[in-house]
Amino acid sequence: MNPNHIPVLCDEVCGFFADSSGLIVDATLGLGGHSLALLESNPKIKIIGIDKDREALNLANDRLSHFGDRFSAIHSSFAIGIKKIINENKEISGILADIGISSYQIDNPNRGFSFYSENLDMRMDLDSTIDAKMIVNSYTKEELNRIFMEYGEIKNPNNITKLILDYRRNRPINTAKELSNIIELNTRGKTKIHPATLIFQALRIEVNNELEELERFLDNTENLKNTKIAIISFHSLEDRIVKERFRLWAKNCICNENVMKCECGNNNAKGVNLTKKPIIPSAKEIALNNRSRSAKMRGFRFYE
Ligand SMILES: C[S@@+](CC[C@H](N)C(=O)[O-])C[C@H]1O[C@@H](n2cnc3c(N)ncnc32)[C@H](O)[C@@H]1O
């Protein structure tokens, strides 16, 4: 088990589901850190875990097998996995999603998520056919610029895209180390974060279709009843999607902005937004686990 793996906002997650009973879906099981804490802290719940990473799933299964029939897991994307569980008519009292990559994935050099990895992969699901190496070596200038702008939030990615295109004209970029070096060696001035951070973020999001998956996951949960949902995200693009969706779900009036008078009945809220402001880690948690520093947790409760 990865010693660096510490589940983020763990007390807050356990507190959030402290009054739940019945089935909780841990949509991003990872190494099962949150599931373990939840099963230990609340004897009234059972958990079904979902993860698209089979390696993580196997480790979590071993770690949580002593809970017997209180724990089970499925290999799936969370958008499809949650739909499957809902279609089985299971009553879901809570859903947790701690989106992003796990310490296990970052620290495993074969997975290609870190700057110094000898691989350029970044797939969470090793069954998937698109990896970072394929994108970096085959996407056109326009395609690279688009993902660096949209997913890396880089205003003008032309210079970095050019570096990649120039390099790959002579030989393919085979490793994450090679890619981060190309960027680092050609970045002038000191940056607070590694100069390749946003490029790696963009590639990871593209490889794993992360934002679309999150949107589909939210689409598939929005008709639940009497369910609490908590989502932890690690960058602004994901947080914005969650924030906006919870805001929409909590709206009573769903009339078009242009109408003079409400025509919708003004009673369309699906539930209550439980966190007007996101819950963030304490200074103590950040000191213990620096990776938690950008985490934001938002919660929503669907009406009965
Ligand atoms: C931050 S980790 C979760 C760590 C977990 N909460 C724990 O305490 O061990 C995120 C996990 O979610 C998985 N994941 C991310 N996006 C996913 C998706 N769209 N569908 C299924 N699993 C996903 C990743 O493979 C990773 O294992």
The ligand as an SDF file (V2000), in Angstrom:
LIG
                    3D

 27 29  0  0  0  0  0  0  0  0999 V2000
   -8.1370   11.0220   -5.9030 C   0  0  0  0  0  0  0  0  0  0  0  0
   -8.2970    9.3400   -6.2230 S   0  0  0  0  0  0  0  0  0  0  0  0
   -9.4020    8.7550   -5.0140 C   0  0  0  0  0  0  0  0  0  0  0  0
   -8.7460    8.3660   -3.7370 C   0  0  0  0  0  0  0  0  0  0  0  0
   -9.7260    7.7430   -2.7670 C   0  0  0  0  0  0  0  0  0  0  0  0
  -10.7380    8.6630   -2.3530 N   0  0  0  0  0  0  0  0  0  0  0  0
   -8.9830    7.2110   -1.5630 C   0  0  0  0  0  0  0  0  0  0  0  0
   -9.1810    7.7260   -0.4640 O   0  0  0  0  0  0  0  0  0  0  0  0
   -8.2080    6.2580   -1.7250 O   0  0  0  0  0  0  0  0  0  0  0  0
   -9.2830    9.3180   -7.6070 C   0  0  0  0  0  0  0  0  0  0  0  0
   -9.5810    7.9300   -8.1640 C   0  0  0  0  0  0  0  0  0  0  0  0
  -10.6920    8.0720   -9.0120 O   0  0  0  0  0  0  0  0  0  0  0  0
  -10.4850    7.3540  -10.1860 C   0  0  0  0  0  0  0  0  0  0  0  0
  -11.2190    8.0710  -11.2300 N   0  0  0  0  0  0  0  0  0  0  0  0
  -11.0240    9.3370  -11.6600 C   0  0  0  0  0  0  0  0  0  0  0  0
  -11.9090    9.6430  -12.6100 N   0  0  0  0  0  0  0  0  0  0  0  0
  -12.7010    8.5590  -12.7480 C   0  0  0  0  0  0  0  0  0  0  0  0
  -13.8350    8.2620  -13.5720 C   0  0  0  0  0  0  0  0  0  0  0  0
  -14.2880    9.1500  -14.4550 N   0  0  0  0  0  0  0  0  0  0  0  0
  -14.4200    7.0700  -13.4470 N   0  0  0  0  0  0  0  0  0  0  0  0
  -13.9490    6.1450  -12.5550 C   0  0  0  0  0  0  0  0  0  0  0  0
  -12.8860    6.3570  -11.7650 N   0  0  0  0  0  0  0  0  0  0  0  0
  -12.2730    7.5540  -11.8590 C   0  0  0  0  0  0  0  0  0  0  0  0
   -8.9930    7.3530  -10.4140 C   0  0  0  0  0  0  0  0  0  0  0  0
   -8.6200    6.2170  -11.1560 O   0  0  0  0  0  0  0  0  0  0  0  0
   -8.4590    7.3300   -8.9730 C   0  0  0  0  0  0  0  0  0  0  0  0
   -8.1920    6.0270   -8.5620 O   0  0  0  0  0  0  0  0  0  0  0  0
  1  2  1  0
  2  3  1  0
  2 10  1  0
  3  4  1  0
  4  5  1  0
  5  6  1  0
  5  7  1  0
  7  8  2  0
  7  9  1  0
 10 11  1  0
 11 12  1  0
 11 26  1  0
 12 13  1  0
 13 14  1  0
 13 24  1  0
 14 15  1  0
 14 23  1  0
 15 16  2  0
 16 17  1  0
 17 18  1  0
 17 23  2  0
 18 19  1  0
 18 20  2  0
 20 21  1  0
 21 22  2  0
 22 23  1  0
 24 25  1  0
 24 26  1  0
 26 27  1  0
M  CHG  2   2   1   9  -1
M  END
$$$$
